[in-house]
Amino acid sequence: MNIFFATCMLLSVFNSDDWIELSKIHVTKHSPTQEHRVLWMNTYSQELYPVAENYPFPGDWSEEDRWMERYGWCGKPYPDNEWITVSVADRLPPSAKSIYLTGLLIISSGTTPEHPNMTIKFRRKGEIEECKYTHQTHFCTFPGATRSTLSLWVPINEEGEFEFKWTRSTFGKWPTNCAYGIALYLNAWGE
């Protein structure tokens, strides 16, 4: 009797229209690297375009400059609390239905004591429903910083697009206030 009840419960919840069937999954041949970047945002440094010339810390930031120029984000951060379209059409064949992203959500404290919180959510481009966030990061001690890992499959539309929305709990500019960042990379895709 219990098995019958459990089976009926499962059948009443599952809806095949809610899922995408993949016949193949493709994984990068190399160790997951930054060469397959899909999203890169830093509320502090993106306003300092070109980053390679204006970022105050040592290191080679020319990759970020090239990426922002190619995808049209040079000199502007991703606005928070808005759906933002991202295309991976130049990196995948038209048969792609879904992508697997991995990376980091980043918060770095400024000089003002704050308790920052960041969330992010994803959906296939063309969907209109609002959805709950899938990942979050925050820290509760000052000064502080956090780097939270993120990995998920995201469905894409026929044009190779998806959308994401991120939120934050504090505002202002670093180094006075917290800086927020997103670094996500394409590590697999399915068709």
N, C-alpha and C positions, 0 to 999 in steps of 0.2 A: 504494500500500500504506500509506503514512504517513497519508494522508487517511482511509482506512478505519479505521485503528487509532485515530486521534484522535476520529473520530465515535463509535466504540464506547465509548471512554473517557467522552465527554460524556454519552452515553445512559445509561451505568451509574451516573452520579453524580446527574443531574437527577431530582427527584421532584416532580411537579406538586402533590402534597398539601402540600409545604413552602412554597407561595407563595399569596399572596392576589392575586386579579385585581382591578384597579381599572378602572372604566370612565370615571371622571372624576377630575380633580385640581382642587381649589379653592385658590387662593392669595389671601392678603389683598390688598385693593385699595390699602392704604396701605403706606408703607415699614414693614418689620417693626418693631413698637414694643412697648413693655411693656404696652400695653393688653390683649394676648392672653396674659397670664402663665398658665402651667400649674404650674410649681414655683417656689417661692422659699423658701430656707432659709439661715440664717446662724446658726452654733452660738453666736455671741456675742449678737447683738441680739434673737433671738427669745425668749430667756429674760427680756428686759427689757420685755416687753409692758406698756403700749402703746409701741411703738417710737418714735412721734412725740414722746413726752414724755421718754423715757429714753435715747435714743441719743445718745452724747456728741459726735457730729460734726454740723456744720451741714447743713441740707438739709431737704426736706419728706419725711418718712417716713410720712405719713398713708395713702398708697396701700398700703404694706405692711400697715399696721394693718387697713385695710378688707379686703384680700385674706385675711389670716389669720383674721379674724372670719368671713368668708363661707365659707371652706373648713375651718374648725375647727382651725386650727393656731396660734391665738393663745396665746402663752406657752409653747410647747413646740417643741423642735427635732425634725426627723425623726430617729428613732433610727438609728444606724449598724448595718450588718450585719443588717438585717431587711428583708423584702419589705414595701413600703408601697404601698397602693392609691391611685391617683389617678383621679378621674372628670373627664371632659370632656363629660359628657352634657348639661350646661346650656349648652354653647357650640356643639354640633354637632347636626345632625339624626340620627334613628335609622339612616339609610342609611350613615353614616360607618363605614369599616372600618379606617382607618389615619390617623395624624397625623404631621406633620413638625414636629419640635422643633428650635429653635436657641437658643443661649445660651452661658453661661459656667459653668465649674467654678472655684471661687475658694479660694485659701489665703492667709492673711495671718499673718506670723510674730508671735509674742509676744516677751517679753524673754528667754525661755529658748532657748538654742541647740538647735534640732531640725531634722530632715530629714524633713518631712512628705510623705506620699503619699496621694492620694485616687483611688478608682476608682468607677465607676458602671456599672450594667447595667440592662437593661430587658426586659420580657416582657409579653405579653398577659395580662390578668387571667384566671385559670383554668388557665393552664399550671402544671405542677408540676415540670418539669425545672429543675434548676439550670443556669445558663448562665455563660459567661465575660463579663468586663466588656468594655464597648465603648469606654469613654473613661477617660482617666487624666490627672492633673496632679500635679506635684511640683516642689520646688525643692531645691537642694543647697547653697546658700550662705546664711549667716546674717549680718545679718537679710535677710529676703526676702519676696517675695509673688509669686503667680502668678495669671494669669487665662487659662485655656485655653478655646478655643472648642469648641463641641460642636454637631453637627447630625446628625440621624438620623430615619428613619421608624420609627414604633412601631405595631404592630398593636393594635387595641382590640377588646374583646369586644362583644356585643350591647347591653350596658348602658353602653357608652362608657367602659370602664375599662381601665387598664393598671397594671402594677406596676414599681417600680424598687427597687434596693438599692444603697446606697453604703457604702464602707468608708474608714477612715482609719488612719493608722499611728501617730498621736500623740493623746494625750488630755489633759484638763485644760481650764481656762478661760482665755480671752483676758482681760487682756493678758499673763498669765504664759506661757501656751501658745498654740499656733496656733489660729486660727479657720478654719472651713471653711464654704463657701457654695455654693449651687446657684441659678442664675437661668435658667430655661428658658421659652420663649415659643412659642406655636402660630403657625406661619407658613403652613401648608398642611394640607390633609386630603384624603383620597381616599375615594371611594365605589364 
